[in-house]
């Protein structure tokens, strides 16, 4: 980070200071009032709703969580993105300690809050933001003196995200490759937005300080090794790693090498902006038989290979707000009318690839509408689903090696799943 923070403020919803911590002595507590005045001035301007405010030589960077503003003031040229990220980490740590971050939880835990801020930032520079590590030496109960109390090894160690001395009877690693498909289809059936957002989610139960190496079917790596990439390799965009990954090693030879934290974490996220064929397609037709009756015919089909099966499929179709007396028939699954959402919910527990199912629904419309009345704004059809053992991108884990000095045998488990993200079809 280029510059250092001068002070950190925690404010209530009216701008009153709940907690403030001065790190460099070059700003005063009165800066909070100046910041809140500038924030109120910006409220009327929708184009200036950014998380950075500058006033008279002081830069204020802030986020809001529930009824609390977290704000950092600085006179130096700081990296705004890193400061905002730090504030989000502060929120995560407070939620770990207090279950929820709000004004009441701060007032009940002033002592712990100041202890945490002292450990998380020193002289304006971020330090330890891992809640698990902080909880090893900052307890939520009353402070008790202990003879020869030492800080955890993780604080004095280069690997700040993992404690030493961890032991498990059974050493296991669970790796989930989870991909979310975001699709938007217009009323003409054309795809106007399509992307895949993926994450490698890990749960590690490993003893000691293991070194893990992960190999993917990454095109750059396979070509560098002189291997054939025909039909197997993929191009990953916008890759973001957990802090445990050695970035220099990845940049040099595309090897993902890391000492994992204990427990659950996201090892890596990525995005593919390639055109994706909708995995579940929905067609809907609406017929108004009279002013008082409407009929909806829906056809859905799965557009993936027969060996895969989608589970927990849920199709939400908008219906008029005054619809009553539903009469619904489906060729598969069950459909119910949800008047609180003005929608028809069609649920299919198991939807194999290459299949097609139908639904027909009739509703009464008691409201009288003028002939020249403007049509209601139509909501899109929303689809939810999960497809286990399947990825849209074709990403594959080629190997997951675990190396530890005691040479124990560890069991790696890998599974793949694709699910619907923002999956909308504006077809009605």
ROZADREN-541334 format. One record per residue (C-alpha): residue in three letters; x, y, z. Coordinates in steps of 0.05 Angstrom, whole numbers, padded with zeros to 5 digits, always signed. Example, Ala and Ser with C-alpha at 12.3 -4.5 7.8 and 13.67 -1.06 7.14 Angstrom:
2
ALA+00246-00090+00156/SER+00273-00021+00143/
***
This chain:
428
UNK+00000+00000+00000/UNK+00030+00066-00022/UNK+00005+00109+00036/UNK-00016+00097+00107/UNK-00083+00109+00141/UNK-00086+00166+00193/UNK-00146+00143+00233/UNK-00204+00094+00233/UNK-00274+00116+00254/UNK-00336+00076+00269/UNK-00398+00121+00265/UNK-00471+00110+00277/UNK-00525+00124+00225/UNK-00528+00198+00247/UNK-00453+00208+00241/UNK-00437+00206+00315/UNK-00370+00174+00333/UNK-00377+00107+00367/UNK-00303+00087+00364/UNK-00243+00121+00334/UNK-00170+00100+00333/UNK-00115+00150+00316/UNK-00055+00117+00283/UNK-00010+00175+00260/UNK-00033+00238+00298/UNK-00045+00281+00236/UNK-00121+00282+00239/UNK-00170+00299+00295/UNK-00235+00269+00320/UNK-00270+00328+00287/UNK-00256+00298+00218/UNK-00316+00252+00228/UNK-00363+00312+00229/UNK-00331+00341+00166/UNK-00337+00273+00131/UNK-00410+00265+00149/UNK-00426+00336+00125/UNK-00395+00320+00057/UNK-00432+00253+00056/UNK-00499+00288+00066/UNK-00482+00338+00011/UNK-00470+00280-00037/UNK-00535+00244-00021/UNK-00575+00287-00070/UNK-00527+00272-00127/UNK-00536+00200-00153/UNK-00474+00206-00197/UNK-00427+00217-00138/UNK-00445+00156-00095/UNK-00373+00132-00092/UNK-00339+00107-00028/UNK-00285+00161-00030/UNK-00293+00233-00007/UNK-00239+00287-00010/UNK-00241+00351+00030/UNK-00187+00401+00048/UNK-00127+00355+00042/UNK-00160+00295+00076/UNK-00186+00234+00039/UNK-00243+00194+00070/UNK-00256+00122+00048/UNK-00317+00087+00077/UNK-00367+00030+00074/UNK-00434+00021+00109/UNK-00455-00043+00144/UNK-00524-00045+00176/UNK-00528+00019+00218/UNK-00453+00031+00223/UNK-00406+00071+00179/UNK-00334+00046+00177/UNK-00289+00103+00153/UNK-00214+00113+00146/UNK-00185+00184+00141/UNK-00116+00197+00112/UNK-00072+00254+00089/UNK-00029+00209+00046/UNK-00040+00181-00024/UNK-00068+00112-00004/UNK-00090+00055-00049/UNK-00166+00064-00042/UNK-00182-00008-00063/UNK-00137-00037-00010/UNK-00167+00008+00044/UNK-00238-00012+00024/UNK-00218-00085+00025/UNK-00188-00075+00094/UNK-00254-00045+00119/UNK-00291-00106+00093/UNK-00242-00150+00130/UNK-00255-00110+00193/UNK-00330-00125+00184/UNK-00315-00199+00176/UNK-00273-00200+00240/UNK-00326-00163+00281/UNK-00380-00210+00256/UNK-00336-00269+00277/UNK-00332-00240+00347/UNK-00401-00209+00357/UNK-00444-00251+00309/UNK-00469-00186+00277/UNK-00438-00118+00268/UNK-00485-00062+00290/UNK-00484-00002+00337/UNK-00508-00043+00397/UNK-00454-00097+00389/UNK-00400-00043+00386/UNK-00425-00008+00449/UNK-00426-00075+00486/UNK-00354-00093+00466/UNK-00313-00029+00467/UNK-00252-00062+00499/UNK-00250-00119+00449/UNK-00261-00071+00391/UNK-00200-00029+00410/UNK-00157-00092+00421/UNK-00176-00117+00352/UNK-00162-00050+00318/UNK-00094-00047+00351/UNK-00076-00116+00323/UNK-00107-00106+00254/UNK-00073-00040+00238/UNK-00006-00012+00262/UNK+00016+00060+00247/UNK-00035+00061+00191/UNK-00014-00003+00157/UNK-00059-00066+00156/UNK-00031-00125+00195/UNK-00072-00187+00214/UNK-00142-00194+00186/UNK-00153-00269+00195/UNK-00208-00278+00248/UNK-00184-00348+00266/UNK-00114-00323+00282/UNK-00138-00262+00321/UNK-00185-00305+00363/UNK-00126-00345+00388/UNK-00100-00287+00430/UNK-00158-00238+00435/UNK-00214-00270+00475/UNK-00284-00242+00480/UNK-00290-00257+00554/UNK-00255-00217+00610/UNK-00180-00210+00606/UNK-00143-00260+00649/UNK-00069-00254+00664/UNK-00028-00314+00644/UNK+00044-00327+00659/UNK+00090-00325+00599/UNK+00033-00312+00551/UNK+00060-00316+00480/UNK+00029-00293+00415/UNK+00008-00349+00368/UNK+00061-00373+00320/UNK+00019-00348+00262/UNK+00031-00276+00284/UNK+00106-00283+00283/UNK+00106-00331+00224/UNK+00108-00316+00150/UNK+00045-00359+00142/UNK-00003-00314+00180/UNK-00065-00353+00157/UNK-00047-00420+00190/UNK-00028-00441+00260/UNK+00029-00489+00274/UNK+00017-00553+00312/UNK-00049-00573+00279/UNK-00063-00648+00284/UNK-00116-00692+00253/UNK-00125-00768+00258/UNK-00150-00770+00187/UNK-00119-00722+00137/UNK-00167-00701+00082/UNK-00177-00647+00031/UNK-00245-00632-00002/UNK-00244-00590-00066/UNK-00309-00566-00097/UNK-00307-00535-00166/UNK-00370-00492-00167/UNK-00392-00455-00230/UNK-00450-00406-00233/UNK-00481-00391-00301/UNK-00506-00320-00312/UNK-00551-00313-00373/UNK-00600-00260-00398/UNK-00644-00275-00458/UNK-00687-00221-00491/UNK-00758-00228-00517/UNK-00733-00249-00586/UNK-00696-00309-00556/UNK-00628-00277-00566/UNK-00574-00283-00512/UNK-00553-00212-00493/UNK-00510-00231-00432/UNK-00473-00295-00419/UNK-00417-00311-00370/UNK-00392-00366-00324/UNK-00366-00348-00254/UNK-00326-00403-00221/UNK-00296-00416-00154/UNK-00250-00470-00125/UNK-00276-00480-00054/UNK-00232-00520-00007/UNK-00241-00552+00062/UNK-00175-00577+00090/UNK-00165-00622+00150/UNK-00089-00631+00147/UNK-00037-00638+00201/UNK+00026-00596+00206/UNK+00045-00545+00152/UNK+00030-00581+00087/UNK+00050-00557+00018/UNK-00005-00567-00034/UNK+00003-00566-00109/UNK-00057-00561-00155/UNK-00057-00575-00230/UNK-00112-00553-00277/UNK-00123-00563-00352/UNK-00099-00492-00363/UNK-00081-00479-00437/UNK-00020-00436-00421/UNK+00009-00489-00374/UNK-00003-00547-00421/UNK+00027-00510-00481/UNK+00088-00491-00439/UNK+00098-00564-00422/UNK+00091-00584-00496/UNK+00028-00624-00484/UNK-00030-00631-00531/UNK-00087-00582-00515/UNK-00136-00608-00566/UNK-00206-00602-00537/UNK-00183-00608-00465/UNK-00152-00541-00446/UNK-00188-00479-00424/UNK-00171-00405-00420/UNK-00186-00374-00352/UNK-00200-00299-00345/UNK-00201-00253-00284/UNK-00166-00303-00238/UNK-00165-00283-00165/UNK-00127-00324-00113/UNK-00130-00331-00038/UNK-00071-00298-00004/UNK-00039-00367+00010/UNK-00023-00379-00064/UNK+00048-00363-00085/UNK+00035-00313-00141/UNK+00107-00310-00166/UNK+00107-00385-00176/UNK+00042-00381-00215/UNK+00067-00324-00258/UNK+00131-00362-00274/UNK+00105-00432-00290/UNK+00029-00429-00278/UNK+00035-00477-00218/UNK-00015-00465-00162/UNK+00027-00477-00100/UNK+00003-00460-00029/UNK+00002-00475+00045/UNK-00073-00478+00059/UNK-00110-00447+00117/UNK-00144-00496+00164/UNK-00218-00506+00149/UNK-00259-00474+00093/UNK-00235-00421+00044/UNK-00240-00401-00030/UNK-00174-00420-00063/UNK-00189-00386-00129/UNK-00244-00351-00168/UNK-00247-00341-00243/UNK-00293-00318-00298/UNK-00306-00339-00370/UNK-00341-00289-00416/UNK-00352-00339-00472/UNK-00420-00350-00503/UNK-00457-00404-00463/UNK-00515-00443-00491/UNK-00573-00440-00440/UNK-00571-00506-00403/UNK-00646-00504-00389/UNK-00690-00470-00440/UNK-00760-00445-00426/UNK-00814-00425-00476/UNK-00879-00394-00453/UNK-00943-00374-00489/UNK-01000-00334-00459/UNK-01070-00336-00487/UNK-01126-00290-00462/UNK-01190-00327-00478/UNK-01232-00270-00451/UNK-01224-00210-00405/UNK-01232-00256-00345/UNK-01191-00318-00363/UNK-01118-00330-00381/UNK-01081-00393-00402/UNK-01005-00402-00397/UNK-00970-00458-00435/UNK-00897-00472-00416/UNK-00847-00518-00448/UNK-00779-00530-00418/UNK-00722-00572-00444/UNK-00652-00590-00419/UNK-00597-00573-00469/UNK-00539-00614-00440/UNK-00516-00685-00451/UNK-00560-00744-00429/UNK-00508-00771-00380/UNK-00518-00709-00336/UNK-00579-00693-00293/UNK-00601-00627-00265/UNK-00629-00628-00195/UNK-00674-00581-00155/UNK-00698-00545-00218/UNK-00744-00487-00202/UNK-00776-00445-00257/UNK-00810-00380-00234/UNK-00861-00352-00284/UNK-00894-00284-00274/UNK-00970-00282-00275/UNK-01018-00222-00270/UNK-01024-00194-00200/UNK-01099-00206-00197/UNK-01097-00279-00220/UNK-01140-00327-00179/UNK-01169-00398-00182/UNK-01108-00433-00212/UNK-01116-00498-00250/UNK-01047-00527-00264/UNK-01025-00591-00300/UNK-00953-00614-00310/UNK-00920-00672-00346/UNK-00865-00675-00293/UNK-00855-00646-00224/UNK-00903-00601-00186/UNK-00926-00530-00197/UNK-00957-00482-00146/UNK-00984-00412-00149/UNK-00946-00362-00104/UNK-00992-00300-00101/UNK-00944-00264-00054/UNK-00893-00263-00112/UNK-00945-00258-00169/UNK-00912-00320-00197/UNK-00922-00393-00215/UNK-00868-00439-00187/UNK-00853-00503-00225/UNK-00807-00550-00187/UNK-00773-00611-00219/UNK-00729-00653-00172/UNK-00692-00690-00227/UNK-00685-00665-00299/UNK-00642-00711-00343/UNK-00606-00683-00404/UNK-00642-00682-00471/UNK-00711-00684-00440/UNK-00772-00638-00450/UNK-00830-00626-00403/UNK-00895-00587-00408/UNK-00940-00547-00362/UNK-01007-00516-00373/UNK-01041-00467-00325/UNK-01107-00430-00326/UNK-01125-00370-00282/UNK-01186-00326-00272/UNK-01177-00250-00276/UNK-01230-00215-00235/UNK-01204-00145-00247/UNK-01235-00103-00303/UNK-01182-00068-00346/UNK-01196-00014-00398/UNK-01181-00033-00470/UNK-01132+00025-00478/UNK-01096+00012-00412/UNK-01021+00005-00416/UNK-00994-00066-00408/UNK-00962-00084-00342/UNK-00886-00087-00338/UNK-00871-00160-00346/UNK-00821-00194-00300/UNK-00772-00244-00330/UNK-00775-00319-00324/UNK-00724-00340-00271/UNK-00692-00409-00269/UNK-00653-00444-00213/UNK-00618-00510-00218/UNK-00557-00552-00199/UNK-00520-00601-00244/UNK-00471-00645-00204/UNK-00409-00676-00237/UNK-00412-00624-00293/UNK-00378-00558-00310/UNK-00395-00511-00367/UNK-00324-00488-00377/UNK-00295-00558-00380/UNK-00245-00543-00323/UNK-00212-00605-00295/UNK-00168-00617-00234/UNK-00110-00657-00263/UNK-00076-00668-00196/UNK-00077-00646-00124/UNK-00012-00663-00087/UNK-00002-00656-00012/UNK+00069-00656+00014/UNK+00086-00653+00088/UNK+00152-00668+00124/UNK+00122-00725+00163/UNK+00102-00757+00096/UNK+00032-00777+00117/UNK-00020-00800+00067/UNK-00076-00751+00054/UNK-00141-00764+00017/UNK-00161-00711-00035/UNK-00234-00709-00055/UNK-00256-00670-00116/UNK-00326-00657-00141/UNK-00356-00612-00194/UNK-00423-00574-00194/UNK-00456-00524-00240/UNK-00513-00480-00216/UNK-00556-00423-00241/UNK-00533-00353-00221/UNK-00571-00294-00251/UNK-00609-00337-00301/UNK-00666-00297-00332/UNK-00707-00304-00396/UNK-00750-00244-00417/UNK-00795-00284-00463/UNK-00865-00268-00440/
***
